[in-house]
Amino acid sequence: MIKKLTFIIATVFMTSISIAQNSKATNKNATEAKKMLDEVTTKFKNYKTVEAAFTLTIENSAGKNLGNKKGTLSMKGLKYKIKLTGQEMYSDASNIWTYDQAANEVTVNKYDPTSNSITPQKLFTNYYDKDFSFKKNGMVKIGSKTMNELELTPIDKSKSFSKVLIYIDNGTINTTKVFEKNGNKYTYAIGNMKTNTPITDASFVFDAKSHPNVEVIDLR
């Protein structure tokens, strides 16, 4: 579940533009979508820190709710921390700790900035230029808000998901829906977000002392 999250909020994370569409309209549509994504990137890069609460909803192909989870996300430069029910992930931009609460087990990996793995930071920046085709679907109402819906499709068709819908409100990603090829849908809804608040570097390091008897699996 953590890997799905680090790939999406967004990214996250989409359908190719149909070749049956008029090419002029398609180009204009893609240009408008890219403009919105660029605005999200520019706004995000101006933040020194970001803290956000989110809700994850999982549904099967029939639309049945398979569960809801709440979590929090913190970012500072390349550092990040994700806490989801039963799971935690920390990165100080040198190492990555993935903690499984039920097993009381933490796996440690070396952070590799050249890898193709998706970090929360990449989800809010221009990762979409290389990895996805995108288009603007128009305005959609979610709850009490009316937002722009963008549809992204992975260029690499071997990915486990077929598309991602991103909902943008006031230049910020509000909700992301990931559609897996097996029919499951993961919806990440961003709640309260705080920016430029003080966050210590120690917050992004897993503290084994606060997890008695934790088993450490060091893969570095």
Backbone as numpy.savetxt, mean C-alpha at the origin, in Angstrom:
# Nx Ny Nz CAx CAy CAz Cx Cy Cz
-0.22 -11.63 4.91 -1.04 -10.42 4.91 -0.19 -9.16 4.91
0.91 -9.19 5.69 1.80 -8.04 5.72 2.36 -7.75 4.35
2.74 -8.81 3.61 3.30 -8.60 2.28 2.29 -7.95 1.35
1.01 -8.33 1.49 -0.01 -7.71 0.67 -0.13 -6.23 1.00
-0.02 -5.91 2.27 -0.12 -4.53 2.69 1.04 -3.71 2.17
2.26 -4.22 2.33 3.41 -3.45 1.89 3.43 -3.32 0.38
2.78 -4.22 -0.30 2.68 -4.04 -1.74 1.67 -2.93 -2.06
0.60 -2.66 -1.72 -0.48 -1.79 -2.07 -0.46 -0.73 -1.79
-0.92 0.01 0.16 -1.86 0.97 0.72 -1.79 2.06 -0.24
-0.81 0.15 -1.34 -1.39 0.67 -1.94 -1.54 0.41 -2.16
1.81 0.02 -1.85 0.96 0.20 -3.09 0.71 -0.07 -2.89
0.29 -0.22 -3.53 -0.29 -0.50 -3.84 -0.29 -0.30 -4.40
-2.80 -1.31 -5.02 -2.29 -1.73 -6.12 -2.95 -2.48 -6.87
-5.08 -3.35 -10.87 -5.03 -2.26 -11.74 -5.28 -2.85 -13.10
-6.24 -2.29 -14.40 -6.59 -2.98 -15.62 -6.01 -2.22 -16.78
-5.49 -2.94 -17.77 -4.92 -2.28 -18.94 -5.98 -1.48 -19.66
-5.55 -0.43 -20.30 -6.48 0.38 -21.09 -6.88 -0.42 -22.33
-8.17 -0.57 -22.49 -8.67 -1.42 -23.57 -8.25 -0.89 -24.94
-7.78 -1.80 -25.79 -7.37 -1.37 -27.13 -8.58 -1.03 -27.99
-9.76 -1.38 -27.51 -10.96 -1.05 -28.26 -11.35 0.41 -28.10
-10.76 1.09 -27.09 -11.07 2.49 -26.86 -10.45 3.36 -27.93
-11.03 4.53 -28.13 -10.46 5.51 -29.04 -9.09 5.93 -28.53
-8.04 5.89 -29.37 -6.68 6.16 -28.91 -6.53 7.56 -28.35
-7.19 8.55 -28.93 -7.08 9.91 -28.44 -7.67 10.03 -27.05
-8.85 9.41 -26.88 -9.50 9.44 -25.56 -8.66 8.67 -24.55
-8.08 7.55 -25.00 -7.26 6.74 -24.12 -6.06 7.52 -23.63
-5.38 8.20 -24.53 -4.19 8.97 -24.17 -4.55 10.09 -23.20
-5.67 10.76 -23.45 -6.10 11.84 -22.57 -6.44 11.28 -21.20
-7.13 10.13 -21.19 -7.51 9.50 -19.93 -6.29 9.12 -19.12
-5.31 8.51 -19.76 -4.09 8.10 -19.07 -3.32 9.31 -18.57
-3.32 10.39 -19.35 -2.63 11.62 -18.94 -3.25 12.21 -17.69
-4.58 12.21 -17.64 -5.28 12.73 -16.46 -4.99 11.87 -15.24
-4.96 10.56 -15.43 -4.67 9.65 -14.31 -3.26 9.86 -13.80
-2.31 10.00 -14.72 -0.92 10.20 -14.33 -0.75 11.53 -13.60
-1.47 12.55 -14.03 -1.39 13.85 -13.37 -1.81 13.74 -11.91
-2.89 12.99 -11.66 -3.36 12.81 -10.29 -2.35 12.04 -9.45
-1.78 10.98 -10.03 -0.79 10.18 -9.31 0.47 11.00 -9.03
0.85 11.85 -9.98 2.01 12.72 -9.77 1.76 13.70 -8.63
0.53 14.20 -8.53 0.18 15.13 -7.46 0.27 14.44 -6.10
-0.16 13.18 -6.04 -0.06 12.41 -4.80 1.41 12.25 -4.41
2.25 11.94 -5.40 3.68 11.76 -5.16 4.32 13.04 -4.63
4.03 14.16 -5.29 4.62 15.45 -4.90 4.21 15.82 -3.48
2.93 15.61 -3.16 2.44 15.95 -1.83 3.10 15.07 -0.78
3.23 13.78 -1.08 3.82 12.84 -0.13 5.29 13.16 0.14
6.03 13.51 -0.90 7.46 13.76 -0.75 7.75 14.98 0.12
6.77 15.84 0.30 6.96 17.03 1.13 6.77 16.75 2.62
6.30 15.54 2.95 6.11 15.20 4.35 7.39 14.62 4.94
7.78 15.08 6.12 8.93 14.51 6.81 8.56 13.19 7.47
7.35 13.12 8.01 6.85 11.88 8.61 5.37 11.74 8.28
4.91 10.50 8.31 3.49 10.21 8.09 3.05 9.13 9.07
1.91 9.35 9.70 1.28 8.36 10.56 -0.17 8.22 10.12
-0.63 6.99 9.94 -2.01 6.80 9.48 -2.61 5.54 10.06
-3.90 5.60 10.32 -4.66 4.41 10.72 -5.37 3.90 9.48
-5.57 2.59 9.40 -6.26 2.04 8.24 -7.08 0.83 8.66
-8.02 0.48 7.80 -8.84 -0.71 8.00 -8.71 -1.60 6.78
-8.47 -2.88 7.00 -8.38 -3.85 5.92 -9.62 -4.73 5.94
-10.33 -4.79 4.80 -11.50 -5.65 4.66 -11.22 -6.67 3.58
-11.49 -7.94 3.87 -11.23 -9.02 2.92 -12.56 -9.64 2.50
-12.77 -9.77 1.18 -13.99 -10.37 0.64 -13.62 -11.46 -0.36
-14.48 -12.48 -0.48 -14.23 -13.51 -1.49 -14.90 -13.13 -2.80
-14.83 -14.01 -3.79 -15.36 -13.70 -5.12 -16.87 -13.50 -5.12
-17.55 -14.03 -4.11 -19.01 -13.87 -4.01 -19.41 -12.62 -3.24
-18.40 -11.87 -2.78 -18.69 -10.65 -2.03 -18.89 -10.88 -0.55
-18.63 -12.11 -0.08 -18.79 -12.40 1.34 -17.61 -11.85 2.12
-17.92 -11.17 3.23 -16.88 -10.60 4.07 -16.16 -11.71 4.82
-14.84 -11.80 4.60 -14.03 -12.84 5.25 -13.32 -12.32 6.49
-13.45 -11.04 6.75 -12.82 -10.50 7.94 -12.42 -9.04 7.80
-12.28 -8.38 8.95 -11.83 -7.00 9.00 -10.67 -6.88 9.98
-9.69 -6.11 9.63 -8.56 -5.87 10.51 -8.23 -4.39 10.52
-7.78 -3.93 11.68 -7.35 -2.54 11.79 -5.85 -2.49 11.99
-5.24 -1.43 11.51 -3.80 -1.31 11.65 -3.34 0.13 11.62
-2.04 0.30 11.81 -1.43 1.63 11.75 -0.17 1.56 10.91
0.17 2.69 10.32 1.35 2.80 9.47 2.11 4.06 9.85
3.43 3.94 10.03 4.29 5.11 10.30 5.44 5.09 9.32
5.82 6.28 8.82 6.92 6.39 7.87 7.76 7.62 8.18
9.06 7.48 7.96 9.99 8.59 8.14 11.17 8.34 7.20
11.24 9.10 6.12 12.26 8.83 5.13 12.04 7.44 4.56
13.08 6.60 4.59 12.97 5.22 4.11 12.52 4.27 5.20
12.40 4.76 6.41 12.00 3.93 7.55 10.48 3.77 7.59
10.01 2.61 8.04 8.57 2.42 8.18 8.25 1.38 9.25
7.04 1.48 9.76 6.52 0.51 10.74 5.05 0.27 10.42
4.68 -1.00 10.35 3.30 -1.38 10.08 2.83 -2.30 11.19
1.68 -2.00 11.77 1.09 -2.87 12.78 -0.32 -3.23 12.33
-0.53 -4.54 12.19 -1.82 -5.08 11.81 -2.16 -6.14 12.86
-3.44 -6.43 13.03 -3.84 -7.39 14.04 -3.02 -8.67 13.94
-2.21 -8.95 14.94 -1.43 -10.18 14.97 -0.10 -10.12 14.24
0.18 -9.02 13.55 1.40 -8.92 12.75 2.02 -7.54 12.85
3.33 -7.49 12.75 4.04 -6.21 12.78 5.22 -6.27 11.82
5.57 -5.15 11.22 6.74 -5.07 10.36 7.47 -3.77 10.65
8.79 -3.88 10.80 9.63 -2.72 11.09 10.77 -2.65 10.07
11.16 -1.46 9.70 12.34 -1.29 8.86 13.03 0.02 9.22
14.34 -0.08 9.52 15.12 1.12 9.81 15.99 1.51 8.62
15.61 0.99 7.44 16.32 1.24 6.17 17.63 0.47 6.09
17.92 -0.38 7.10 19.07 -1.27 7.06 18.62 -2.73 7.21
17.59 -2.93 8.04 17.04 -4.26 8.29 15.52 -4.22 8.25
14.92 -5.38 8.06 13.47 -5.52 8.07 13.10 -6.64 9.03
12.27 -6.32 10.01 11.79 -7.30 10.98 10.31 -7.58 10.72
9.94 -8.84 10.58 8.55 -9.23 10.41 8.16 -10.11 11.59
7.24 -9.61 12.42 6.89 -10.28 13.67 5.51 -10.91 13.58
5.44 -12.20 13.91 4.18 -12.96 13.98 3.82 -13.11 15.44
2.77 -12.44 15.86 2.41 -12.42 17.28 1.98 -13.79 17.77
1.19 -14.52 17.00 0.68 -15.82 17.44 1.82 -16.82 17.67
2.83 -16.78 16.81 3.97 -17.70 16.94 5.06 -17.12 17.83
4.93 -15.85 18.19 5.97 -15.12 18.92 7.33 -15.33 18.23
7.31 -15.03 16.94 8.47 -15.27 16.08 8.74 -14.05 15.21
9.99 -13.65 15.11 10.35 -12.52 14.26 11.41 -12.96 13.26
11.19 -12.62 12.01 12.14 -12.93 10.95 12.87 -11.64 10.56
14.19 -11.71 10.49 14.99 -10.53 10.17 15.65 -10.70 8.80
15.46 -9.73 7.94 16.08 -9.71 6.62 16.85 -8.42 6.42
17.82 -8.46 5.55 18.57 -7.26 5.21 17.75 -6.39 4.26
17.71 -5.11 4.52 17.00 -4.19 3.63 17.81 -4.01 2.36
17.16 -4.19 1.21 17.82 -4.06 -0.09 17.09 -3.02 -0.92
17.62 -1.81 -1.03 16.94 -0.74 -1.77 16.83 -1.01 -3.27
17.63 -1.97 -3.78 17.60 -2.26 -5.22 16.63 -3.38 -5.56
16.02 -3.98 -4.54 15.11 -5.10 -4.80 13.80 -4.60 -5.40
13.03 -5.54 -5.93 11.73 -5.19 -6.54 10.59 -5.21 -5.53
10.90 -5.45 -4.26 9.85 -5.48 -3.25 9.24 -4.10 -3.07
7.97 -4.07 -2.73 7.24 -2.81 -2.60 7.23 -2.38 -1.13
7.73 -1.21 -0.85 7.68 -0.64 0.49 6.55 0.37 0.55
6.09 0.75 1.75 5.04 1.77 1.83 5.42 3.06 1.09
6.70 3.43 1.15 7.13 4.65 0.48 6.91 4.57 -1.03
7.19 3.41 -1.60 7.03 3.25 -3.04 5.57 3.37 -3.45
4.67 2.99 -2.55 3.26 3.04 -2.88 2.76 4.46 -3.05
3.43 5.41 -2.41 3.00 6.80 -2.48 3.87 7.62 -3.43
4.75 6.95 -4.17 5.60 7.67 -5.11 5.38 7.10 -6.50
6.23 7.49 -7.45 5.92 7.18 -8.85 6.33 5.78 -9.29
6.03 4.77 -8.47 6.25 3.38 -8.84 5.42 2.98 -10.05
4.29 3.66 -10.25 3.31 3.30 -11.26 3.82 3.48 -12.68
4.82 4.37 -12.87 5.31 4.63 -14.22 5.87 3.38 -14.90
6.53 2.52 -14.15 7.19 1.35 -14.72 6.37 0.08 -14.61
5.58 -0.03 -13.57 4.96 -1.31 -13.25 3.50 -1.45 -13.67
2.84 -0.33 -14.03 1.41 -0.40 -14.28 0.97 0.41 -15.50
-0.13 -0.04 -16.08 -0.91 0.78 -17.00 -2.01 1.40 -16.15
-2.46 2.59 -16.49 -3.47 3.20 -15.63 -4.45 4.05 -16.43
-5.60 4.28 -15.82 -6.62 5.12 -16.43 -7.50 5.71 -15.34
-8.21 6.75 -15.69 -9.14 7.42 -14.78 -10.55 6.94 -15.09
-11.23 6.40 -14.07 -12.59 5.91 -14.27 -13.65 6.96 -14.04
-13.32 8.03 -13.31 -14.30 9.07 -13.02 -14.54 9.22 -11.53
-15.58 9.96 -11.19 -15.91 10.23 -9.80 -16.79 9.13 -9.23
-16.46 8.70 -8.01 -17.20 7.63 -7.34 -17.47 8.06 -5.89
-18.67 7.77 -5.40 -19.00 8.11 -4.03 -18.74 6.93 -3.12
-17.93 7.14 -2.09 -17.67 6.12 -1.07 -18.02 6.74 0.27
-19.03 6.19 0.90 -19.51 6.79 2.15 -20.06 8.17 1.87
-19.56 9.16 2.58 -20.04 10.53 2.40 -19.16 11.33 1.45
-18.10 10.70 0.93 -17.15 11.42 0.07 -17.26 11.00 -1.38
-17.06 11.97 -2.27 -17.00 11.69 -3.70 -15.54 11.85 -4.13
-14.97 10.78 -4.68 -13.55 10.77 -4.99 -13.27 10.31 -6.42
-12.07 10.62 -6.89 -11.64 10.14 -8.19 -11.21 8.68 -8.09
-11.69 7.86 -9.01 -11.30 6.45 -9.06 -10.32 6.24 -10.20
-9.13 5.74 -9.87 -8.13 5.39 -10.86 -7.96 3.88 -10.89
-7.80 3.35 -12.07 -7.66 1.90 -12.23 -6.27 1.59 -12.78
-5.55 0.72 -12.08 -4.20 0.35 -12.49 -4.13 -1.14 -12.77
-3.36 -1.50 -13.79 -3.19 -2.90 -14.16 -1.70 -3.22 -14.20
-1.28 -4.32 -13.56 0.14 -4.67 -13.60 0.57 -5.06 -15.01
1.70 -4.54 -15.44 2.24 -4.89 -16.74 2.72 -6.34 -16.74
3.25 -6.78 -15.62 3.68 -8.16 -15.46 2.46 -9.02 -15.16
2.01 -9.79 -16.15 0.78 -10.58 -16.01 0.93 -11.80 -15.12
2.14 -12.05 -14.63 2.33 -13.18 -13.73 1.99 -12.82 -12.28
1.68 -11.56 -12.03 1.32 -11.13 -10.69 0.06 -11.86 -10.23
-0.11 -11.97 -8.91 -1.25 -12.70 -8.35 -2.54 -11.88 -8.37
-2.43 -10.60 -8.69 -3.61 -9.74 -8.73 -3.84 -9.24 -10.15
-5.09 -8.93 -10.46 -5.44 -8.50 -11.81 -5.54 -6.99 -11.96
-5.94 -6.31 -10.88 -6.05 -4.86 -10.96 -6.11 -4.26 -9.57
-5.91 -2.94 -9.52 -6.02 -2.19 -8.27 -6.81 -0.92 -8.57
-7.77 -0.64 -7.70 -8.50 0.62 -7.80 -8.00 1.54 -6.69
-7.66 2.76 -7.06 -7.18 3.75 -6.09 -8.17 4.91 -6.07
-8.56 5.32 -4.88 -9.51 6.42 -4.72 -8.77 7.60 -4.10
-8.76 8.72 -4.81 -8.01 9.88 -4.39 -8.95 10.99 -3.93
-8.67 11.49 -2.74 -9.46 12.58 -2.15 -8.53 13.71 -1.75
-8.71 14.86 -2.36 -7.91 16.03 -2.02 -6.40 15.78 -2.15
-6.03 15.10 -3.23 -4.61 14.88 -3.49 -3.97 13.80 -2.65
-4.79 12.99 -1.95 -4.27 11.93 -1.09 -5.02 10.63 -1.35
-4.30 9.50 -1.32 -4.95 8.20 -1.48 -5.79 7.90 -0.25
-7.10 7.74 -0.47 -8.03 7.49 0.64 -8.31 6.00 0.81
-8.50 5.31 -0.32 -8.85 3.89 -0.29 -8.17 3.18 -1.46
-7.74 1.94 -1.22 -7.16 1.11 -2.27 -7.83 -0.25 -2.25
-8.21 -0.74 -3.43 -8.82 -2.07 -3.54 -7.96 -2.93 -4.45
-7.52 -4.06 -3.92 -6.68 -4.99 -4.67 -7.51 -6.21 -5.05
-7.58 -6.51 -6.35 -8.37 -7.63 -6.85 -7.43 -8.78 -7.24
-7.48 -9.87 -6.48 -6.64 -11.01 -6.79 -7.29 -11.87 -7.86
-6.46 -12.63 -8.59 -6.96 -13.47 -9.66 -7.84 -14.60 -9.14
-7.70 -14.95 -7.86 -8.53 -16.01 -7.28 -9.91 -15.50 -6.87
-10.16 -14.21 -7.09 -11.47 -13.64 -6.78 -11.54 -12.86 -5.49
-10.56 -13.03 -4.61 -10.56 -12.28 -3.35 -10.26 -10.81 -3.59
-10.84 -9.97 -2.74 -10.64 -8.53 -2.84 -10.20 -7.99 -1.48
-9.14 -7.19 -1.49 -8.62 -6.58 -0.27 -8.82 -5.07 -0.36
-9.56 -4.51 0.59 -9.81 -3.07 0.60 -9.11 -2.43 1.78
-8.22 -1.48 1.47 -7.50 -0.74 2.49 -8.06 0.68 2.54
-8.69 1.03 3.63 -9.27 2.36 3.80 -8.44 3.14 4.80
-7.90 4.27 4.36 -7.09 5.10 5.24 -7.98 5.95 6.11
-7.72 5.92 7.41 -8.51 6.73 8.33 -7.78 8.00 8.69
-7.60 8.25 9.96 -6.92 9.45 10.42 -5.46 9.45 10.00
-5.00 10.54 9.38 -3.61 10.66 8.95 -2.99 11.90 9.57
-1.78 11.73 10.13 -1.03 12.86 10.68 0.29 12.97 9.93
0.72 14.19 9.67 1.97 14.39 8.94 2.89 15.33 9.71
4.19 15.13 9.49 5.23 15.98 10.08 5.22 16.03 11.61
4.80 14.91 12.23 4.87 14.82 13.68 6.17 14.13 14.07
6.74 14.45 15.24 8.01 13.84 15.65 7.88 12.32 15.85
8.77 11.56 15.24 8.82 10.11 15.42 10.29 9.73 15.61
10.59 9.02 16.68 11.97 8.65 16.95 12.43 7.53 16.02
13.72 7.50 15.70 14.26 6.45 14.85 14.12 5.08 15.49
14.14 5.04 16.83 14.02 3.78 17.55 12.66 3.10 17.30
11.68 3.88 16.90 10.35 3.34 16.65 10.33 2.35 15.49
11.35 2.43 14.63 11.39 1.60 13.43 12.30 0.38 13.58
12.67 0.10 14.83 13.50 -1.06 15.14 12.71 -2.00 16.05
12.67 -3.28 15.71 11.97 -4.25 16.54 12.69 -4.42 17.87
11.95 -4.28 18.96 12.51 -4.38 20.30 12.24 -5.77 20.88
13.25 -6.63 20.81 13.07 -8.00 21.30 12.80 -8.04 22.80
13.30 -7.06 23.55 13.12 -7.04 25.00 11.66 -6.88 25.39
10.88 -6.24 24.53 9.46 -6.05 24.85 8.62 -7.24 24.39
9.28 -8.28 23.85 8.58 -9.50 23.42 9.29 -10.70 24.06
9.00 -10.99 25.31 9.67 -12.06 26.04 9.64 -13.40 25.30
10.77 -14.09 25.28 10.91 -15.43 24.70 10.66 -15.47 23.18
10.75 -14.32 22.52 10.53 -14.30 21.08 11.62 -15.11 20.37
11.21 -15.88 19.37 12.18 -16.64 18.56 12.63 -15.76 17.40
13.93 -15.58 17.26 14.49 -14.73 16.21 15.07 -15.60 15.10
14.58 -15.39 13.89 15.09 -16.10 12.72 15.83 -15.08 11.88
17.13 -15.10 11.96 17.97 -14.09 11.29 18.43 -14.61 9.94
17.91 -14.01 8.87 18.23 -14.43 7.51 19.20 -13.47 6.81
19.82 -12.59 7.56 20.75 -11.64 6.95 22.05 -12.30 6.54
